[in-house]
Amino acid sequence: MTWTPVCTIHAILPDTGVCALVEGQHVAVFRVGLRQLYAIDNVDPTCGASVLSRGLVGSLGGRTVVASPLYKNHFDLATGECLEAPEHSVRTHPVRMEGEQVLVDCG
């Protein structure tokens, strides 16, 4: 695995996301609660815009999701599945913390 530093944990407010360019890919990194992290592709597959990091984080049917700010599709942060249209699912990426630093692997 190739871990790329993205930002510190304090740069991501709880229950929000940030966008990062990791190995040439737009990645959305989300902080849920105080220390739970998720990383998915940032590009909304419905329209090709790099916007998922700006979506609203919440829960739906017991799943932690982000709602796309454009088409309101919900993406499961753990699996990348698009709940309304599974064919529009996105990839997930391993994410971890090392000290205060958030790292993502897109390999």
Secondary structure, 3 states (H helix, E strand, C coil): CCCEEEEEHHHCCCCEEEEEEECCEEEEEEEECCCEEEEEECECCCCCCECHHHCEEEEECCEEEEECCCCCCEEECCCCCECCCHHHCCCECCEEEECCEEEECCC
